[in-house]
Amino acid sequence: MGRGFYVGETVHPDLKTLIELQQVDRNISELTSKIDSSPLEIQTLQAQLHEFTRALDERKSRLSANQKERRDLEGDLQAIRAKISKHKDQLYEVKTNEQYRAMLKEIEGEEENIRKGEDRILEKMVEAEQIDKLIREASGRLDSEKARVQSEVSRLEALRKESEQTRAQLQARREELTKALSEETLRLYEKLRKARNGMALAEVRDGLCTGCHVRLRPQAYNDVRSSELLLTCETCSRILYYIPQLEGAAGDELAADQRAAFQN
């Protein structure tokens, strides 16, 4: 809810209402932004968890593929060893030196294939150890990730519900305030609110309109300070109001408190 403002002894009947109405509208706008962003934040959290589990599943698939490749390589090596054994037996059956040398060369080639295959199996074993480590680390974090996401989702849902309740209260207060305004004043306020990004009113401070930072004419400044008339800025058209500088520390504290309530 907006807080009360001291704007002078003689005040235009709509001015205090307009000041509170603008604060209520700003609060409604902020709450609406939070409410509207909540589903996207929840979706982002759920996407993070999905990506975490997807990465874990992908590593498990890589480990499974690695194990299959190793089995295939070991099967290939077993077949090559069998072929080498057969060729060695055949060495005793060849009849010429040329056939003997050809058989030895073929055996040497197959033995080289075995060395390459064994190197490839070793690479796969190292890779499997790395993947398995990543899987164990991710699996250990999975439950905590699920708990983290669920906790954050619950917090966001509770915050959204609270924001919706507060917004409903502010909307009810807004209806009360708009009913208290004259039709002409409300029409002007709504027009300026749409044209000025929600800021239909601006405080005058040290002779300046804080909406457009243009200095007011001396007579206009005096008229605004009286708060008897509903005046608009000649430059930005915002409705102007003035918070007097009361003397002493108490006055400074009151003015600062009023501005903070208006700006927050």
N, C-alpha and C positions, 0 to 999 in steps of 0.2 A: 504494500500500500504506500502511496505517496505521503509525505509528511507535510505538516502545516508550514506556511511561510508568512513571515511578517513583512508586509510590503507597504506599510504606512497606515496612518490613522484613517484617512478617507480613501477608500479603494473602490474602483469600479466593481460593481456587483459580480461580474463574470471573471475577473482576473484571477482570484485565488482558485476558483474552480478550474480555469484553463491550465494553470500551473500544475495542479494535481492531475488533471486529465492527461497532460502530456507525459508526466512521469508514469502514470498507469499504462499508457499506450506503449511507452518504451519498454516497460517491464513485460508487457504482454508479448511484444515483438521478440525480446530476448528469450523468453520461455518458449515461444513457438519455434524459434531456431533450434533450441536444445531438443525439443520434442521431435521435430522433423529430422534432426541428425541422428537421433538414437537408433533407428533401424539400421542405418548405414554403419554405425559404429559396431553394432551387434553382428551385422553381416561380415564386417572386416575381421572381427575376432574369430568367428566361426570359420572364415576362409583361412585364417592363420592356422587353426587347429587342423583343418582339412589338408593344408599344405604340409604340415608336420607329419601327419599320418601317411600322406601320399609319398613323401620322401622316405619314410620308414618302409613302406611296402615296396617302393622301387629298389631300395637296398636289399631287401629280402629276395626280390626277383633276380637282382644281379648276383647275389650269392648262390642262388639256385642254378642260374645259368653257368656260373663259374664252376660249380661242382659237376655239372653235366659235361662241360668242356674237358675237365680233368678226367672224368671217366672215359670220355671218347678218346682222349689222347692216350690214356693208359691202355685202352683196348687196341688202338693203332700200334702202340709199342709192342704189345703182346703178339700181335700178328706179324710184326717185322722180326721179332726175335724168333718166332717159329719158322719164318722164311729163312733167316740166317742159319738156323740149326739144320734145316733141310738142305740148304746149299752146301754147308760144310760136309754133310753126309755124302753129297753128290760129288765132292772133290775127289773122292776115292774111285769114282766111277768114270771120270773123264779119261779120254784116250790120247789127247794131244796136249802139248804144252800151251798152245794157243787157247784151247778150251779152259785149261786150268787157270791161266792168267785172267781170262774173261770172267770166270767164276769168282776169283779173288777180288777183282775190281767191283763186281756187283755186291759182294759181301761188304767191302769197304764202304760203298755208297749207302748200304742199308744200315751199317753201324753209325755212319754220320747222321743219318736220319734219326737214329735212336738218341744220339747226343742232343740234336736239336729238339727232339720231342721232350727229353728230360728237362732241358732248359726251359722249354715252354711250360711244362708242368710245374717247375719251381716258381716261375713267374706267377702262375695262377694261384699257387699256394700262398705266396706273399700277398697277392691281391685279395685273396679270400680272408686272410688274417685282418687286413685293413678294413674290409667291408664288415666283417663280423664284429670288430671293435666299435664301428659306427652304429651297428644295429643294437649292440648291448647298451651303448650310451643313450641312444634314442629311446629304447624300450624302457630304460630306467627313468627317463624324463616324461614318458607318455602320460602317466597318471597325474603327475603334477601339472602338466600342460592342460589336461582336461579339467582339472580342479581350478586352475587359474582362469581359464576361459569361462567356466560356469559361474565362478564367483563374480567376474567382471560383468557378465551378461545379467546376472541377478541384480547387481548394483545399478546398472544402466536402466533396467526395467523398473526398479523401485524409484529411481530418480525421475524417470519419465512419468510414472504415476503421480509422484509428488508434484511435479511441474504441471501436470494437467489439472490437478486439484487447485493449485495456486492460481493457475491461469483462469480457471472457472470463477474463482473468487474475485479476481481482478476484473474479469469481464462483467460480473454483476456490479462491481463498484463503478465501472465505466458507464454502465447503463444509468446508474443513479446520477452520475456527474453530467452526462449529456442531457438528461431530463431537466437538470437545474439550470441549463444554459438557455439563452434566448435562441430562437431559430436562426436569426441573422448571425449571431456570434458563432454558433456551432457550424454553420455553413462556411464561414470564413476559416475557422480552425481546420475543418476537414480539407478544404481546398489547399491551404498552406501545408498541411501535414503531407499530402500527396506530392506537392510540388517541391518541398524542401526535405525530402528523405526522412520524414517523421518528426522534424523539428519545426513546429509551427510557431514556437515562442523562443525568444532570446533575451537573456539578461543584459541590461545596460550596466556597464562597469567602467568607471573613470571616463565617462562621456562616450564610450565606444559601444557599438552593438557587437556582442560576442558571437553573433551568428555570422556576420560578414566582415567584422573588424573594421568597419567604417565609422568615423567620428560623426556624432549627431550635431546638428545645428544647436547653438545655445538655447534657443527658445524650445526646440523639440526636446532637448535634454531636461529642461526645467519641467516641461509638461509631463514627461515620463516619470520624473521623480515624484510628482504629485500623486500619481497613481489614480487620479480621478477619472481619467479618460482611457479608453481602450485604443492605444496608438500602435501604428505599424511603422517599421523601418522604411525610410524613403529609398533605401538601396536594395534590400533583400525581401522587403514586404512582410517580414516576420512580426508577430505581435510582440511588443516590447514590455518588459517589466523591470522594476528596480528594487533592489534590496538595500535599504539605507545602511550606512556605516554608523552603528551605534558607538558611543564613546566607551572607552575602557576595555579591559580584557574580556569581560563578559560579553560585550557587544561584538568583539572580534570573533569570539568562540561561536556566538549565535549565527553570525553571517557565514562563517566557514562551514558550520554544520548545515545551514540551509542550502548552500551551494553544493555541498557534497551529496546531500539527499536528492537534489535536483539532477546532478550529473551522473549518479550511479544507477 
